Amino acid sequence: MIRLFVALGLPEAVRERLTLVRAPLPGARWVPVENMHITLRFIGEVEPAVAEDIDDHLSRLTAPGFDIRLAGLGTFGSRGRVRALWAGVENTEPLLHLQAKIEAASMRAGLPAESRKFHPHVTLARCKNAPEGPAADFVATYGSFDLPPIPVDAFTLYASQTGRSGALYTPEAVYPLEL
């Protein structure tokens, strides 16, 4: 079995800028800079033959390149607890178009439809039992975060392996967008 997801990689300079918003936050484990990305479709664990089908369908996908903007911070959580801290990604038509095409290709490869609504973001920290108050204060303090447009000319199929020192993401295939 191989654990996969489809994402937009981020330039190193952008990932480094994202680390500048780090500050003490109870319960937060900051994502390593090399793991920062924008997930377009989480696939999960699949057999190698299914991974090949996914690759085949993704390789046939065509879409134009575009720019994205990262702005603002937010959290995911429930019941007064925070699970993740994220940097927002502007929800543009070209990004939604690409994500919809990836979703359709995934379903043609035999995967079930994604049940969660697409919410583009870059996970900055994962939180375990973090109280909502300090996270809300963090977002209020650093929430004006904004970066210039970032060109997107490809998307990537990543494999994810978890270990004692965290997750290791390995690019399995890179799919260029039309210029």
C-alpha positions in Angstrom: 0.0 0.0 0.0 1.1 3.5 -0.7 -0.4 6.7 0.9 -0.9 9.5 -1.7 -2.1 13.0 -2.1 -2.1 15.6 -4.9 -0.8 19.1 -4.1 0.7 22.3 -5.2 4.3 22.6 -4.1 5.5 26.0 -2.9 8.7 27.7 -3.8 11.3 27.6 -1.1 11.2 31.4 -0.6 7.5 31.2 0.1 7.9 28.3 2.5 10.6 30.3 4.4 8.3 33.3 4.6 5.6 31.2 6.1 7.9 30.2 8.9 8.2 33.8 10.0 4.7 33.7 11.5 5.8 31.0 14.0 5.5 31.9 17.6 4.9 30.0 20.8 1.4 28.5 20.7 0.4 25.9 23.3 -0.2 22.4 21.8 1.2 23.4 18.3 3.6 21.2 16.4 4.9 23.4 13.5 5.0 21.7 10.1 8.6 21.4 8.7 9.3 23.9 6.0 9.9 21.1 3.4 6.4 19.7 4.0 4.4 22.9 3.3 2.1 22.6 0.4 -1.5 23.2 -0.8 -3.5 19.9 -0.8 -5.8 19.6 -3.9 -6.9 16.0 -3.2 -6.1 13.6 -0.4 -6.1 10.1 -1.7 -5.0 7.9 1.2 -3.7 4.4 1.1 -4.0 2.6 -2.2 -2.6 -0.5 -3.8 0.2 0.1 -6.3 -2.1 -0.8 -9.3 -4.5 1.9 -8.2 -1.7 4.4 -7.8 -0.7 3.7 -11.4 -4.3 4.3 -12.5 -4.4 7.6 -10.6 -1.1 8.6 -12.2 -2.4 7.7 -15.7 -5.6 9.8 -15.2 -3.7 12.8 -13.7 -1.2 12.7 -16.6 -4.0 13.3 -19.1 -5.4 16.3 -17.3 -4.9 19.7 -19.0 -5.4 23.0 -17.4 -3.8 26.5 -17.7 -1.2 27.8 -15.3 -2.3 30.6 -13.0 -1.2 32.6 -9.9 -2.2 32.0 -6.3 -2.2 34.3 -3.3 -1.6 33.4 0.3 -3.3 35.7 2.8 -4.6 35.5 6.3 -4.5 32.9 9.0 -7.1 30.6 10.4 -7.8 27.4 12.3 -9.6 24.1 12.0 -11.2 22.7 15.1 -14.4 22.0 17.0 -15.8 22.2 20.5 -13.4 24.9 21.6 -10.3 22.9 20.5 -8.0 23.6 17.6 -6.7 20.8 15.3 -4.7 22.9 12.9 -3.4 26.4 12.2 -3.3 27.4 8.5 -2.4 30.2 6.0 -5.3 30.9 3.7 -5.1 30.6 -0.1 -7.3 32.8 -2.2 -10.1 30.7 -3.7 -9.8 31.7 -7.4 -11.6 30.3 -10.4 -8.4 28.8 -12.0 -7.6 27.0 -8.6 -11.1 25.7 -8.3 -11.1 24.5 -11.9 -7.8 22.6 -11.4 -9.0 21.0 -8.2 -12.3 20.0 -9.8 -10.4 18.4 -12.7 -8.2 16.5 -10.2 -11.3 15.3 -8.3 -12.9 14.1 -11.6 -9.6 12.3 -12.6 -9.4 10.7 -9.1 -13.0 9.4 -9.5 -12.3 8.0 -13.0 -9.4 6.1 -11.4 -11.9 4.5 -9.1 -11.7 6.6 -5.9 -14.8 7.6 -4.1 -15.8 11.3 -4.2 -14.2 13.5 -1.7 -16.9 14.2 1.0 -15.3 17.4 2.4 -15.6 20.8 0.8 -12.4 22.1 -0.8 -10.8 24.7 1.5 -7.4 25.7 0.0 -4.8 26.4 2.7 -1.3 25.7 3.8 -1.1 23.9 7.1 1.4 25.7 9.3 0.9 23.7 12.6 -1.0 20.7 13.8 -2.4 21.0 17.2 -3.3 18.4 19.8 -5.9 19.5 22.3 -4.9 23.2 21.8 -7.4 25.5 23.4 -9.2 27.9 21.1 -8.3 31.1 23.0 -4.6 31.2 22.5 -5.0 30.2 18.8 -7.6 32.9 18.3 -5.1 35.4 19.8 -2.4 34.1 17.5 -4.6 34.5 14.5 -5.5 38.1 15.6 -1.9 39.0 16.1 -0.5 37.5 12.8 -3.7 37.3 10.7 -2.8 40.2 8.4 -0.3 37.9 6.7 -0.2 38.4 2.9 2.2 37.4 0.1 2.5 38.6 -3.5 1.1 36.3 -6.2 2.8 32.9 -6.7 2.9 31.4 -10.2 1.6 27.8 -10.5 2.9 25.9 -13.4 2.5 22.3 -12.2 0.9 20.1 -9.6 2.4 17.0 -7.9 1.4 13.5 -6.8 3.1 12.9 -3.5 3.7 9.8 -1.4 3.5 10.2 2.3 5.4 8.0 4.8 5.0 8.5 8.5 7.8 7.8 10.9 9.0 8.7 14.4 10.4 12.0 13.2 7.2 12.9 11.3 5.9 12.6 7.8 8.2 12.4 4.8 6.6 13.6 1.5 8.1 12.3 -1.7 7.1 13.6 -5.2 6.0 10.6 -7.3 5.0 12.5 -10.4 4.9 16.2 -11.5 2.2 17.2 -14.0 2.9 20.5 -15.9 0.1 23.0 -16.5 -0.3 24.8 -19.9 1.7 28.0 -20.1 
